[in-house]
Amino acid sequence: MTRPQDALPIDAVLPDIQAALSASPNLVIVAPPGAGKTTRVPLALLDAPWARGGKLILLEPRRLAARAAASRMATTLGEQIGETVGLRMRLESRVSARTRIEVVTEGVFARMILDDPALDGVAGVLFDEYHERSLDADLGLALALDAQSGLRDDLRLIAMSATLDGARVSALMGDARTVVSEGRAFDVETRYLGRDPNERIEDAVARAVLRALREEKGSVLAFLPGQGEILRTASRLAEARLEGVDIAPLYGALDRGEQDRAISPAPQGRRKVVLATSIAETSLTIEGVRVVVDSGLSRVQLYEPDLGLSRLETVRAARASVDQRRGRAGRTEPGVCYRLWDEPQTASLPAFAAPEILAADLSSLALDLAAWGVTDPGQLAWLDPPPAPAWKEAVALDQELGALGADGRLTEEGRALRALPLPPRLARMVLEAARCGEAERAAELAMLLSERGLGGNDADLSHRLDRLQSDGSKRAKDARRLAGNWARMAMAALPPPCPSPAKAGEGTLAISIADEGHALPPLPRSGGGLGRGLSDGALIALAYPDRIAKSRGANGDFLMANGRAASLPVEDPLSRAPFLAVAELTGRAAQARILAACALAAEEVERIAGARIEARDETVFDPATVSLRRRRFRRLGAIRLSEQNLSVEADAESAQALARGIAALGVARLPWTKGQAQLRDRAAFLRRAEGDEWPDLSDAALAESVEEWLAPYIVGRARLGDIAPGDLDAALAHLLPYDLMRRLDAEAPTHFETPAGSRHALDYAAPNGPLLSVRVQELYGLSQHPALARGKVPLTLELLSPAHRPIQTTRDLPSFWSGSWNDVKKEMKGRYPRHLWPDEPAKALPTTRAKPRG
């Protein structure tokens, strides 16, 4: 029999719930926090006709909530966990033959249904807090709906939540009925404190908590984004030496005993300040709390498919989340919520947190669906289907792992990977380590990466592993035991050895670093290829070869093989390692910080990835010396491992590189002679005068086509100084073939021969057109004005005195002779009396000399 219970709001709708499930297999329950749905609904359904002889599975998103729910229901029945109410999750399983209600975490249920699609012996599955929309919850519901439609039409499925879009979920579940409980909540006053964006969040939260303790009675629940902020806030509050106040951190990586102390009531006469992550938003009631301090932040894991990399990022919490947090202050009595932002900002918060399926690594999901027999996720029912780009990347990754075949179906290696309850990368690490005799250590590293807080928070995973191995706590012992199970499972799951591959790749593992930055090699079928004695860094590199990172100097900056930069604090000893194998990062691309990594020696990089290290020769142009430099680089993805100087090859590719480099600096840097410069000016003149039949030899045009006109004539040259004027003559001859050159000489000659028989160079670069500068006496006898371009363009004449000083510029010589010449003549006679100044210069004899003496 159950013990007497205090009335809870959900009790009023329990008859409706029972009636709905008697009439239909699916149901949606919407009830606010504190309504009692988590613990009352499963107990109320135990005696339903459809549930007799079967189990009820209650899914919880977090282990802390699962343990609390199991404990509360067992206490209600006057029993211990493991009797009527059992508990099943990683590191803890307490069930028996008597168990009728199993409280399980969502990841555990996903494996349960994959191993037993018919869910034999299960009468119903309750998805609690489904609004949190974890990937495992979405997968579990999709598989359960599929099993219900094809194998178990009697299976009851119930989705429960406090902030749920009930209509969408109801439609997903076949237009299931929705039962709503109004709940019971006391008034909560909201006070907006704002926050200076430059102030550290832990300082702002500590200040708000101290204010709440002064202004209000009761215990305080403060929400922060993560463990680091919680610990720093606790340190600041400890410095305040608060009397009668206990500081209790609450986050997922805490030991079970510390979590239990955080959610238990404060001792008589004392107050408690609980510093929690979003773990305390739902499914938990912390006795005595009537004040909430909300930082307004959450920490989420985001996946970048193009890099195959998951990172932690701090974001603004959704409105649904901050409303739930606020509601924690009114669970048992009227309360107060302090918010560290300004009231208008609330409207700009996203309505709901993004479902994990839209921002997660889907490689595990792809393997699970393949195990279910589904290669296209569209075959299942989803509230939000997996995004196509992320799905494509996940399948590609699993295929690179060798876990999926080209048809998307599970391979032998894939079944071996799925035998381990780990993400594919970590499962791959443990399996490959098993081939090398390092399964147990690899399994413990996998445990550290999948169970936060074990071994501390040191960035160096080797240090964490040492602490885990010496930790005598129950959690550490359970973790080591579970890791040992994984190691044994890996040994048992290894495919049988096949004949050794060709010796070309012997001694190295073929790890492919593809352009996408996250490709992994198929699991080799032959064991021992890497030998024994792998370091922790080498083991991590088996899981994350794309995150092998090389130091960029002494400032803690690293470049990973996938092209992403990341850093460690300079004071961290790991920052001085030449190479790292990085397992976890946080922050954006420009400011990514390494959270977990191991040192890796250069020879281990060769050992792990030697078969895929690329040796490539590169010829580059050095602007400082205006020359080519050729080097041989050895690269692993974006990492340059070594380089060697080589002599420049005398080939077309090198010539093109030199030509491009010079063009970037400016075609004018080439050693043009005066004649070549004039030729280009002459061609430009005719192009203006006659049109596009003449090539464009301007600097801009030559720079654009430099590979076509210059490169073929400088093969074998390695620097600008090697290029001779003869090379440019040949290049220009290519641009101006023989017929154009003949016309060029005729229509735009280099020189003009005067009536006096002298030859003068024409200036085609003059701003007003081709220019002839000549002493006026040399043009005596010229009655027609000279013209170019078949007579189309008059030549500009700059007429000079005997002393070569300009006296007139004209484009109409006959008009000059008949017009202003008389004035010029009078002035010149007085200045240069020894020279001839005829009255009719068009009829006079030209001369280059002065009058003879006498």
GICORBEL-V815634 format. One record per pair of residues at least 24 apart in sequence whose C-alpha atoms are under 10 Angstrom apart, sorted by the first residue. I is the first residue (numbers start at 0). J is the second residue. Records with the same first field share a line. If there is no record, write none. Layout:
I: J  J
This chain:
0: 75  76  77
1: 42  72  73  74  75  76  77  78
2: 74  75  76  77
3: 75  76
4: 39  75
6: 34  35
7: 33  34  35  36  39  182  183
8: 33  34  35  36  180  181  182  183  184
9: 33  34  35  36  37  38  39  40  179  180  181  182  183
10: 34  35  36  39  40  43  180  182
11: 180  181  182
12: 36  40  178  179  180  181
13: 39  40  43  44  178  180
14: 43  44
15: 177  178  179
16: 40  43  44  157  176  177  178  179
17: 43  44  46  47  48
18: 47
19: 175  176  177  178
20: 44  47  49  123  155  156  157  175  176
21: 47  48  49  155
22: 176
23: 153  154  155  156  175  176
24: 49  123  147  152  153  154  155  156  157  172  173  175  176
25: 123  124  125  144  147  153  154  155  156  157  158  169  172  173  174  175  176  177
26: 125  155  156  157  158  159  168  169  172  173  174  175  176  177  178
27: 125  126  156  157  158  159  160  163  165  166  168  169  172  174  175  176  177  178  179
28: 125  126  127  157  158  159  160  161  163  165  169  176  177  178  179  180
29: 128  158  159  160  161  162  163  164  165  177  178  179  180  181  182
30: 128  159  160  161  162  163  178  179  180  181  182  183
31: 159  160  161  162  163  179  180  181  182  183  184  281  323  326
32: 128  160  161  162  182  183  184  280  281  282  283  284  323  324  326  327  329  330
33: 161  182  183  184  281  282  283  284  326  327  329  330  331
34: 161  180  181  182  183  184  330
35: 180  182  183  282
36: 127  128  159  160  161  180  182  282
37: 64  65  68  69  71  72  125  126  127  128  159  160  282  283
38: 67  68  69  70  71  72  73  75  282
39: 68  71  72  75
40: 125  159
41: 72  84  99  100  101  102  123  124  125
42: 72  73  75  76  83  84  99  100
44: 100  123
45: 99  100  122  123
47: 122
49: 122  123  153  154  155
50: 99  120  121  122  123  153  154  155
51: 99  122
52: 99  120  121  122
53: 98  99  100  119  120  121  122  123
54: 83  84  97  98  99  100  101  118  119  120  121  122  123  124
55: 84  98  99  100  101  102  120  121  122  123  124  125  155  156
56: 85  86  99  100  101  102  103  104  108  121  122  123  124  125  126  156
57: 86  100  101  102  103  104  105  108  123  124  125  126  127  157
58: 87  101  102  103  104  105  106  107  108  124  125  126  127  128  129  136  139  158  159
59: 88  102  103  104  105  106  108  125  126  127  128  129  136  282
60: 103  104  105  106  126  127  128  129  131  132  133  135  136  278  281  282
61: 88  103  104  105  106  128  251  278  279  281  282
62: 86  87  88  89  90  91  102  103  104  105  251  255  278
63: 104  249  250  251  253  255  258  259  262  278  279  282  283
64: 102  103  104  278  279  281  282  283  284
65: 101  102  103  104  105  127  282  283
66: 91  102  103  104  255  259
67: 102  259  262  282  283  284
68: 102  282  283
69: 100  101  102  103
70: 102
72: 100  102
73: 100
89: 420  450  477  478  481
90: 450  473  474  475  476  477  478  479  480  481  482
91: 474  477  478  481
100: 124
104: 135  136
105: 133  134  135  136  137  138  139  140
106: 133  134  135  136  138  139  420
107: 135  139  420
108: 135  136  138  139  140
109: 134  135  136  137  138  139  140  142  143  367
110: 135  139  367  417  420
111: 139
112: 139  142  143  146  371
113: 139  142  143  367  368  370  371
114: 370  371
115: 146
116: 142  143  145  146  147  149  150  151  371
117: 143  145  146  147  149  150  151  154
118: 143  146  147  150  151  154
119: 151  154
121: 151  153  154  155
122: 151  153  154  155  156
123: 153  154  155  156  157
124: 154  155  156  157  158
125: 155  156  157  158  159
126: 156  157  158  159  160
127: 157  158  159  160  161  281  282
128: 158  159  160  161  162  163  281  282
129: 157  158  159  160  161  162  163  168
130: 158  159  160  161  162  163  164  165  168  319  351  352  354
131: 160  161  162  163  281  320  351  352  353  354  355
132: 163  352  353  354  355  356  382  383
133: 353  354  355  356  359
134: 354  355  356  357  358  359  360  361  363  364  385
135: 355  356  363  364
136: 355  356
137: 354  355  356  380  381  382  383  384
138: 356  364  367  368  379  380  381
140: 171  172  379  380  381  382
141: 171  172  376  378  379  380  381  382
142: 367  368  371  379  380  381
143: 379  380
144: 171  172  173  379  380  381
145: 378  379  380
160: 281  282
161: 281  282  319  323
162: 319  320  322  323  351
163: 319  351
167: 382
168: 381  382
170: 382
171: 380  381  382
172: 380  381  382
183: 329  330  331
184: 326  327  328  329  330  331  332  333
185: 289  326  327  328  329  330  331  332  333  334
186: 326  328  329  330  332  333  334  335
187: 289  290  291  325  326  327  328  329  330  332  333  334  335  336
188: 290  325  328  329  333  334  335  336  337
189: 291  292  325  334  335  336  337  338  342
190: 292  335  336  337  338  339  340  341  342
191: 293  336  337  338  339  340  341  342  343
192: 292  337  338  339  340  341  342
193: 294  337  338  339  340  341  342  344
194: 294  338  339  340  341
195: 339  340
196: 340
199: 228
200: 224  228  229  231  232  294  295  296  339
201: 227  228  229  230  231  232  233  234  235  236  294
202: 228  231  232  235  236
203: 232  294  339
204: 228  229  232  233  235  236  274  292  293  294  337  338  339
205: 229  231  232  233  234  235  236  237  239  274  292
206: 232  235  236
207: 291  292  293  294  337  338  339
208: 232  236  272  274  290  291  292  293  337
209: 236  239  241  272
210: 337
211: 290  291  292  335  336  337
212: 241  244  270  271  272  290
215: 289  290  334  335
216: 270  287  288  289  290  334  335
217: 265  269  270  271  272  286  287  288  289  290  334
218: 244  245  264  265  269  270  271  272  273  285  286  287  288  289  290  291  328
219: 244  246  270  271  272  273  274  285  287  288  289  290  291  292  328  335  336
220: 247  248  249  271  272  273  274  275  279  285  287  288  289  290  291  292  293  324  325  327  328  336
221: 248  249  272  273  274  275  276  277  279  290  291  292  293  294  324  336  337  338
222: 249  273  274  275  276  277  278  279  280  291  292  293  294  295  296  297  321  324  338
223: 250  274  275  276  277  292  293  294  295  296  297  298
224: 250  275  276  277  293  294  295  296  297  298  299  312  313  314  315  316
225: 249  250  251  274  275  276  277  296  297  298  299  313
226: 250  251  252  253  274  275  276  298  451  452  456
227: 456
228: 274  275  276
229: 273  274  275  276
230: 274
232: 274
233: 272  273  274
236: 272
242: 269  270
243: 268  269  270  271
244: 268  269  270  271  272
245: 269  270  271  272  273
246: 270  271  272  273  274
247: 271  272  273  274  275
248: 272  273  274  275  276
249: 273  274  275  276  277  278  279
250: 274  275  276  277  278  279  451  452
251: 275  276  277  278  450  451  452
252: 450  451  452  453  455  474
253: 451  452  453  474
254: 452  453  472  473  474  475
255: 473  474
256: 473  474
261: 285  286
262: 286  287  288
263: 287
264: 288
277: 316  320  321  323  324
279: 323  324  327
280: 320  321  322  323  324  325  326  327
281: 320  323  324  326  327
283: 327
284: 327  330  331
285: 327  328  330  331
286: 330  331
287: 328  330  331  332
288: 327  328  329  330  331  332  334  335
289: 325  326  327  328  329  330  331  332  333  334  335  336
290: 325  326  327  328  329  333  334  335  336  337
291: 324  325  326  327  328  329  334  335  336  337  338
292: 324  325  328  335  336  337  338  339
293: 321  324  325  336  337  338  339  340
294: 321  337  338  339  340
295: 320  321  324  338  339  340  345  348
296: 320  321  339
297: 321  352
299: 352  353  355  358
300: 355  358  359  360  585
301: 355  357  358  359  360  585  586
302: 355  357  358  359  360  361  389
303: 358  359  360  389  392
304: 358  359  360  361  388  389  390  391  392  393  396  515  516  517
305: 388  389  392  514  515  516  517  561
306: 392  513  514  515  516  517  518  545  546  561  562  563
307: 360  362  389  392  393  396  515  516  517  518  543  545  546  561
308: 359  360  516  517  543  545  546  561  563  582  583  584
309: 358  359  360  582  583  584  585
310: 359  583  584  585  586  587  588  591  592  593  594
311: 583  584  585  586  587  591  592  594
312: 584  585  586  587  591
313: 585  586
314: 352
315: 347  348  349  352
316: 345  348  349  350  351  352
317: 345  347  348  349  350  351  352  353
318: 345  346  347  348  349  350  351  352
319: 348  349  350  351  352
320: 349  350  351  352
321: 345  348  351
354: 382  383
355: 383  385
356: 381  382  383  384  385  386  389
357: 383  384  385  386  387  389
358: 385  386  389
359: 385  386  389  390  393
360: 389  390  392  393  422
361: 385  386  389  390  391  392  393  394  396  397  422
362: 389  390  391  392  393  394  395  396  397  398  422  423  424
363: 393  394  397  416  417  420  421  422  423  424
364: 390  393  394  422  423
365: 390  391  393  394  395  396  397  402  403  407  408  409
366: 393  394  397  398  402  403  407  408  409  410  413  414  416  417  422  423
367: 409  413  417
368: 407  408  409
369: 394  402  403  407  408  409  410  413  414
370: 408  409  410  413  414  417
371: 408  409
372: 407  408  409
373: 407  408  409
374: 403  406  407  408  409
375: 407
392: 515  517  518
395: 517  518  519
396: 423  424  517  518  519  520  521
397: 423  424  518  519  520  521
398: 518  519  520  521
399: 510  511  513  517  518  519  520  521  522
400: 424  427  510  518  519  520  521  522  523
401: 427  519  520  521  522  523
402: 427  521  522
403: 521
411: 492  493  494  522  524
412: 492  493  494  521  522  523  524
413: 521  522
414: 492  493  494
415: 488  489  490  491  492  493  494  522
416: 489  492  493  522
417: 492
418: 485  488  489  491  492  493
419: 484  485  486  487  488  489  492
420: 485  488
421: 445  446  449  485
422: 449  542
423: 542
424: 519  539  541  542  543  544
425: 449  538  539  541  542  543
426: 485  489  542
427: 489  519  520  521  522  541  542  543
428: 489  522  537  538  539  540  541  542  543
429: 482  485  486  488  489  490  538  539  541  542
430: 485  486  488  489  490  491  492  493  494  522  541
431: 489  490  493  508  522  523  524  526  527  528  529  538  541  542
432: 486  489  490  526  527  529  530  531  532  533  537  538  541
433: 486  487  488  489  490  491  492  493  526  527
434: 489  490  493  496  523  524  525  526  527  528  529  530  531
435: 526  527  528  529  530  531  532  533
436: 486  490  526  527  530  531  532  533
437: 486  530  531  532  533  534  535  538
438: 482  483  485  486  487  488  489  490  538
439: 479  482  483  484  485  486  487  489  490
440: 464  479  482  483  486  533  534  535  538
441: 482  483  485  486  533  534  535  537  538  539  541  542
442: 478  479  481  482  483  484  485  486  487  489  538
443: 467  468  478  479  480  481  482  483  485  486
444: 482  535  538  539
445: 482  485  538  539  542
446: 478  479  481  482  485
447: 478  482  595
448: 582  583  595
450: 478
453: 478
456: 594  595
457: 571  573  594  595  596
458: 567  568  571  572  573  574  581  582  583  593  594  595  596  597
459: 535  536  571  572  573  574  579  581  593  594  595  596  597  598
460: 535  536  539  581  582  594  595  596  597  598
461: 534  535  536  595  596  597  598
462: 597
463: 595
464: 535
493: 524  525  526
494: 523  524  525  526
495: 524  525  526
496: 523  524  525  526
497: 523  524  525  526
498: 524  525  526
499: 523  524  525  526  528
500: 524  525  528
503: 610
504: 528  609  610  611
505: 529  610
506: 530  605  606  607  609  610
507: 604  605  606  607  608  609  610  611
508: 541  605  606  607  608  609  610  611
509: 606  607  608  609  610  611  612
510: 540  541  543  544  545  607  608  609  610  611  612  635
511: 544  545  608  610  611  612  635  636
512: 544  545  546  560  561  608  611  612  613  635  636  637
513: 545  560  561  611  635  636
514: 561  562  636  637
515: 545  561  562  636
516: 544  545  546  559  560  561  562  563  636  637
517: 543  544  545  546  560  561  636
518: 543  544  545  561
519: 543  544  545
520: 544  611
528: 606  607
529: 606  607
530: 606
533: 603  606  607
534: 597  598  599  600  603
535: 580  596  597  598  599
536: 578  579  580  581  582  596  597  598  599  600  603  604
537: 579  580  597  598  599  600  603  604  606  607  608
538: 580  597  599  607
539: 579  580  581  582  596  597  598  599
540: 579  580  581  582  596  597  599  603  604  607  608
541: 580  607  608
542: 580  581  582
543: 580  581  582  583
544: 580  581  582  604  607  608  635  636
545: 580  581  635  636  637
546: 579  580  581  582  583  596  636
547: 578  579  580  581  582  596  597  598  599  604  608  635  636  638
548: 576  577  578  579  580  581  596  598  599  604  635  637  638
549: 576  577  578  579  580  599  601  635  637  638  639  640
550: 574  575  576  577  578  579  638
551: 575  577  578
552: 576  577
553: 577
555: 593
556: 591  592  593
557: 581  592  593  638
558: 637  638  639
559: 635  636  637  638
560: 634  635  636  637  638  639
561: 635  636  637  638
562: 636  637  638
563: 588  589  591  637
564: 588  589  590  591  592  593
565: 589  590  591  592  593  594
566: 590  591  592  593  594
567: 591  592  593  594  595  596
568: 592  593
572: 598
573: 597  598
574: 598
576: 600
577: 601
578: 603  604
579: 604
580: 604
601: 640
604: 635  640
605: 635  640
608: 635
609: 635
611: 635  636
612: 636  638  639  640
613: 639  640
614: 639  640  641  642
615: 642
616: 642  643  644  645
617: 642  644  645  647  653
618: 644  645  646  647  648  652  653  656  657
619: 647  653  656  657  660
620: 653  656  657  658  659  660  661  717  718
621: 657  660  661  718
622: 660  661  663  664
624: 718  719  720
625: 657  660  661  664  668  717  718  719  720
626: 656  657  658  660  661  716  717  718  719  720  721
627: 653  654  656  657  660  716  717  718  719
628: 653  657  717  718
629: 653  717
646: 717
647: 715  716  717
648: 714  715  716  717
649: 713  714  715  716  717
650: 710  711  713  714  715  716
651: 706  710  711  712  713  714  715
652: 706  710  711  714
653: 710  713  714  715  716  717
654: 706  709  710  711  712  713  714  715  716  717  718
655: 705  706  707  709  710  711  713  714
656: 706  710  717
657: 705  706  709  710  713  714  716  717  718  719
658: 702  704  705  706  707  708  709  710  711  713  714  716  717  718  719
659: 702  703  704  705  706  709  710
660: 702  705  718  719
661: 702  705  718  719
662: 698  699  701  702  703  704  705  706
663: 702  703
664: 702
665: 698  699  701  702
666: 697  698  699  700  701  702  703  705
667: 697  698  701  702
668: 719
669: 719  720  722  723  724  727
670: 719  720  722  723  724  725  726  727
671: 723  724  725  727  728
672: 723  724  725  727  728
674: 728  749
675: 724  727  728  731
676: 763  764
677: 749  760  761  762  763  764
678: 731  735  740  743  744  747  748  749  763
679: 731  735  763  764
680: 747  762  763  764  765  769
681: 743  744  746  747  748  749  761  762  763  764  769
682: 735  739  740  743  746  747  763
683: 763  764
684: 747  763  764  768  769  787  788  792
685: 742  743  746  747  787  788  792
688: 787  788  791  792
689: 788  789  791
692: 739
693: 734  735  739  743
694: 734  735  739
695: 734
696: 731  734  735
707: 733  734
708: 732  733  734
709: 733  734
742: 788  789
743: 788
745: 787  788  789
746: 786  787  788  789  790  791  792
747: 786  787  788  789
748: 787  788
751: 785  794
752: 777  778
753: 777  778  779  780  781  845  846
754: 778  779  780  781  844  845  846
755: 779  780  781  844  845  846  847
756: 845  846  847
757: 846  847
761: 794  795  796
762: 795
763: 794
765: 795
767: 794  795
768: 792  793  794  795
769: 793  794  795  796
770: 794  795  796  797  808  810
771: 795  796  797  798  808
772: 796  797  798  799  803  804  805  808
773: 797  798  799  800  801  803  804  805
774: 798  799  800  801  802  803  804  805  806  846  847
775: 799  800  801  803  805  806  807  836  840  845  846  847
776: 800  801  834  835  836  837  840  843  844  845  846  847  848  849
777: 844  845  846  847  848
778: 812  840  841  843  844  845  846  847
779: 816  836  837  839  840  841  842  843  844  845  846
780: 839  840  841  842  843  844  845  846
781: 812  813  816  840  841  842  843  844  845
782: 812  813  814  816  840  841  842
783: 811  812  813  814  841
784: 809  810  811  812  813  814
785: 810  811  812
786: 810
800: 827  830  831  834
801: 827  830  831  833  834  847  848  849
802: 831
812: 841
813: 840  841
816: 840  841
817: 841
